Amino acid sequence: MIERLLPPNVACADTYETDAPPGSLYPEEARLVATSVDKRRHEFAAVRACARRAMGDLGLPPAPVLRGHRGMPLWPEGTVGSMTHCEGYRAAALAWSSEIRAVGIDAEPNEPLPPDVWGMISLPSERARMSTGAQDPAVHWDRLLFSAKESVFKTWYPLTRTELDFDEADISFRRRPGTTTEGTFTADLFRTAPGMPASYEGRWLIDDGFAVTAIVLPAGHAA
């Protein structure tokens, strides 16, 4: 599913399998989740299995994917990537840094957010746009907004190493003509960083009960 949102020069892999054997992890990966519950260890292994499939598509040998600050995946030298997992779906995307500056992907269940979370992650401008937009029971816009902001943050953080709060990105969605469950979005940022663009363009999709978003920042794309 994630491949529908990414250009051909981004390798990707996904799975609907909820588990992968923790024995498939490299020892240094296994140490990261040694004290975690079984569910966490299995999803950790499953998404890394996706990452290694993406490595293979780029012609790279399989390698461990460790974690940096704030859980940021540490990719093989010369590559950039992103991973996501939610209940029932895992995905990874990987590209050469000579072609892609950053990539951020996120998947969430296409279900309403808890009301208290919705107020925390949305701006008044976003709530106003969604309240006046066309209603469609196939799209839970609050959850899609959360996913889009996660994709923004996954694109931003590896390049800046600074936090980005939910109220620092204003998201507006557009549907692709002829469909109500796929389209594009723009994220306007209220924070600046050297060499970083002030806005991002992304794509979104609702399918199989999931809300999926992706942003790809080509190499050389800067403010």
Salt bridges, closest charged atoms under 4 A:
GLU29 OE2 - ARG48 NE 3.90
GLU29 OE1 - ARG52 NH2 2.92
ASP38 OD1 - ARG41 NH2 2.20
GLU43 OE1 - LYS39 NZ 3.64
GLU43 OE2 - ARG40 NH1 3.45
GLU43 OE2 - HIS85 ND1 3.78
GLU43 OE1 - ARG90 NH2 3.80
GLU87 OE1 - LYS39 NZ 3.41
ASP106 OD1 - LYS154 NZ 3.44
GLU126 OE1 - LYS149 NZ 3.01
GLU163 OE2 - ARG70 NE 3.04
GLU168 OE2 - ARG191 NE 3.10
ASP170 OD1 - ARG129 NH2 2.49
GLU182 OE1 - ARG4 NH2 3.78
GLU182 OE1 - ARG176 NH2 3.47
GLU182 OE2 - ARG203 NH2 3.63
GLU201 OE1 - ARG174 NH2 3.14
ASP207 OD2 - ARG4 NH1 2.76
